Amino acid sequence: MIKSKNLKFLSEKEGQIQFFKELKISDDIELTNNNDGIYKGTIFEFKLTISDINKVLFQALKYLSHLRVRGIPVPRQILLVALNEQIAYLFDSSEFLKYVEEIYAGSASKNNNDFSTKIKPEKIDYSSIRGLSRIIQILDTVEYTKVHIDVFDVVGWSEHFYRENPKASKSKLFEELRQPKQFKKYIYPWKGKDLDFKYINDLLNAKIIKKELGAFYTPQLYCLKAAQLVRKAIREIPKGNDYIILDRSAGTGNLEEFLTDKNVNDISIGELDKYVEDEIKIKYLRDKATIINTFYGDKNFNDITVGELEKHKTKVSMHDFLFDNELSHTIVNTYELKEWIVLYERLGDKVRHIIPPEIDPRDQLVNGGDALSEIFVMGSETKNSAKLKKEYFEIIDEVNNYIKDQSTNIILYENPPYRDSNSSHYNENIKQNKNDSFVKKKMQIDKLGDEARDISNQFIWSAWKYYLKKKDDSYILFSPIKYWKSLGLSNKKFIDGYLFNRGHFHASPSAISCILWKNSEENLEELILKVFDISQEKRENFSSSKLVKLDDIVIKKANSTLDIFSDNRKFESDIHTKCWSNSNGLEKVGKCEGKPVFNSNILGWLRVKGYSCDPMNTQLLRQMIYINRGFYLRSDNFIEKLPLFAAKLYPQKNWYEKDVYFTTADGGNRYIKDKTFLKQCFIFTCLSQKNHCRSFDGSDGKFYKNELCFDKKTISSEKLNDYRLTKEEQDLLDSFNDILKIAKTTYNYNKKYAYGTYQIDEELNTRHKSENDEWIYEYPQLNTAINGLKTKLSKYYEKNIQPKLFEYMLLK
Ligand SMILES: C[S@@+](CC[C@H](N)C(=O)[O-])C[C@H]1O[C@@H](n2cnc3c(N)ncnc32)[C@H](O)[C@@H]1O
């Protein structure tokens, strides 16, 4: 290396490799694109030439800031190396602690011009023996700059601590932070109070570290799959155009996990798993097998780079699957403090921007992070500047300029928040702004008031309205398919899509679509989605998850609900009364709505609301429900209306049917002509336990007899005589008669009542809990018979009714 002043490295990488080779430390150092390398107590920043020392120094300080946030010891020595000049500049990072403890969002190599310092470095000319030996001396020094613990780096240091002490408790962690032993050389004793971290406290638990927090959201395998759609979108961008990937609800950044953070040529074989699925990696390595053996046989296999392999053209190129530094095109936003902290730690120095660029750790929600607010959408155009600094508006304005710029395409990549009453999704607990959002108000003006109630719809609507304006812009969207199927919030060109199991998102199992839409209008009637579940494979102590491909699913548009089949006739013979029903079939006392009536032609009350097959929207009762939604079933219409009840009871046994099939009136009255189908739905309803009609004495002095069961002399048992029954149906009735026989022997049996399965189970099949919390039945035979009927009935439904529900589009 000595006296070769006319050295001309063409790339920093080439120079770095040579530099470390000469110093014989090439095996120990990690060279990455984001960070030029750390060796013992030194961080390097390599440049071919250094014309502005301050600029390069500031870049190094930003790297050190990110090391601190990740809980990685901060090297004391900063060595800036001008490779072609063979000059190095040595700084002491402890003199720049203030800058190391700053927060910098966005790539480290940007906005470095504003920094200046009076501190002079030691200048080393390593083309001379003296200089070179000074470098060797520097490299042997292992010293660190101590940093302070604060809300930004405490998560990183706690992860570091638990990694080295996996069994330690949180109090041990705090002990270490207050009186560092293990971290003695790296951190100052923390003098704060536990309350300093009150909003991020659970991030400091041994178990809930970054990854687990992330697991509340999109699981890795689905993120990897979705990243393929992002790349498909990048591929669709017109030649010469640039692109931006925007995620307004990035949370902890799971979706971004597999996007590239370096140029494709710099990725080594060992790193491919970080970006592509196994399938692609295997295909690529098979294709390149001969090249590897011929040219790189003596190299460590995992260290061979894509760039080296790509020098030799074969059928498959990694450039067909990955794009250069995709994260540097990415802008992420988050709304919650905890998420921001993790997101910053994870992606802070890799993405183009994090919104908001800075936060106040005393607030649970981060100011400026509400993607549905006016400042977020309009930036500096808004009158309300909400105490945010100019940097915030600069970023939002930058985004808005990309949106206007015809040579930049926008790719939205999002899993917007959604409500799931069954989930443990902790974001439900954060206090969202009680006022209507800017986006919600705009939707209301657009006459989308109903849709605007749902926050995920606000995200979807605003995506098309404000962000995706050019024809080659795209949206990779995770959401239950309702937004397309029945709400028409995305009548766009479908490129490709998946159906994933929400059970793996720490929610209840159901289907969530992940679709790549392109911004051109297209009113499709159906979509075909590829279905993927995740299975856990356990081998001895080791468990790994794997994607499982199931059959594709066709999802059809739903145009109208069952509401149009409602029968709201009033009869002159109707007697006004004051008896309402609860959803459990008993009389409701207390506050009720509507005007119930009594009439001998009334059999019950049916409520089949909305599109979804969920029990909350389905009631079949003897009398009007206390919320007055639904309509009366009368002796002249009930046979035609019971298929609606049957449709709502579609069991959705598999997760990939939930939130996918809706009850609709799209097939019109066609189903009424199928008399066999009407009979089947009638028999099914009268035997079903989901039919909550009961016989009871109303407080209005009237006797309400359950007419929708096959007990003695009901309208339904009379009606049954009109039909010829199949063997299977006769068997079902025999089973019910067996139940009735046992029911008559029970203590609570009331001779006056006509009983259906539900009332028998609720009132006669008496039970209590044992000490072991198990149900003990007083009439085990009765219980067995009820269960037997249930099983037979569900088979009957599946075989006879279900296919016809789809045929007549009562299910779609
Ligand atoms: C379903 S999670 C998805 C998180 C992450 N993108 C993932 O897929 O794992 C939705 C995220 O939206 C965030 N969020 C909720 N309301 C928001 C709002 N008004 N603006 C921005 N983000 C919001 C939540 O905090 C949560 O992180």
Ligand as a Chemical Component Dictionary entry (heavy atoms), coordinates in Angstrom:
data_LIG
# 
_chem_comp.id                   LIG 
_chem_comp.type                 NON-POLYMER 
_chem_comp.pdbx_formal_charge   0 
_chem_comp.three_letter_code    LIG 
# 
loop_
_chem_comp_atom.comp_id 
_chem_comp_atom.atom_id 
_chem_comp_atom.alt_atom_id 
_chem_comp_atom.type_symbol 
_chem_comp_atom.charge 
_chem_comp_atom.model_Cartn_x 
_chem_comp_atom.model_Cartn_y 
_chem_comp_atom.model_Cartn_z 
_chem_comp_atom.pdbx_ordinal 
LIG C1  C1  C 0  -53.067 -3.739 11.145 1  
LIG S1  S1  S 1  -51.772 -2.791 11.833 2  
LIG C2  C2  C 0  -50.536 -3.003 10.595 3  
LIG C3  C3  C 0  -49.168 -2.727 11.068 4  
LIG C4  C4  C 0  -48.063 -3.144 10.107 5  
LIG N1  N1  N 0  -48.135 -2.418 8.863  6  
LIG C5  C5  C 0  -48.134 -4.618 9.817  7  
LIG O1  O1  O 0  -48.673 -4.976 8.764  8  
LIG O2  O2  O -1 -47.670 -5.417 10.602 9  
LIG C6  C6  C 0  -52.383 -1.177 11.566 10 
LIG C7  C7  C 0  -51.512 -0.068 12.091 11 
LIG O3  O3  O 0  -52.140 1.185  11.875 12 
LIG C8  C8  C 0  -51.855 2.042  12.966 13 
LIG N2  N2  N 0  -52.862 3.114  12.977 14 
LIG C9  C9  C 0  -54.069 3.116  13.586 15 
LIG N3  N3  N 0  -54.694 4.293  13.354 16 
LIG C10 C10 C 0  -53.854 5.022  12.572 17 
LIG C11 C11 C 0  -53.937 6.325  11.995 18 
LIG N4  N4  N 0  -55.010 7.078  12.166 19 
LIG N5  N5  N 0  -52.893 6.759  11.267 20 
LIG C12 C12 C 0  -51.803 5.981  11.069 21 
LIG N6  N6  N 0  -51.667 4.744  11.574 22 
LIG C13 C13 C 0  -52.690 4.277  12.320 23 
LIG C14 C14 C 0  -51.889 1.113  14.151 24 
LIG O4  O4  O 0  -51.190 1.671  15.223 25 
LIG C15 C15 C 0  -51.250 -0.140 13.577 26 
LIG O5  O5  O 0  -49.872 -0.097 13.718 27 
# 
loop_
_chem_comp_bond.comp_id 
_chem_comp_bond.atom_id_1 
_chem_comp_bond.atom_id_2 
_chem_comp_bond.value_order 
_chem_comp_bond.pdbx_ordinal 
LIG C1  S1  SING 1  
LIG S1  C2  SING 2  
LIG S1  C6  SING 3  
LIG C2  C3  SING 4  
LIG C3  C4  SING 5  
LIG C4  N1  SING 6  
LIG C4  C5  SING 7  
LIG C5  O1  DOUB 8  
LIG C5  O2  SING 9  
LIG C6  C7  SING 10 
LIG C7  O3  SING 11 
LIG C7  C15 SING 12 
LIG O3  C8  SING 13 
LIG C8  N2  SING 14 
LIG C8  C14 SING 15 
LIG N2  C9  SING 16 
LIG N2  C13 SING 17 
LIG C9  N3  DOUB 18 
LIG N3  C10 SING 19 
LIG C10 C11 SING 20 
LIG C10 C13 DOUB 21 
LIG C11 N4  SING 22 
LIG C11 N5  DOUB 23 
LIG N5  C12 SING 24 
LIG C12 N6  DOUB 25 
LIG N6  C13 SING 26 
LIG C14 O4  SING 27 
LIG C14 C15 SING 28 
LIG C15 O5  SING 29 
# 
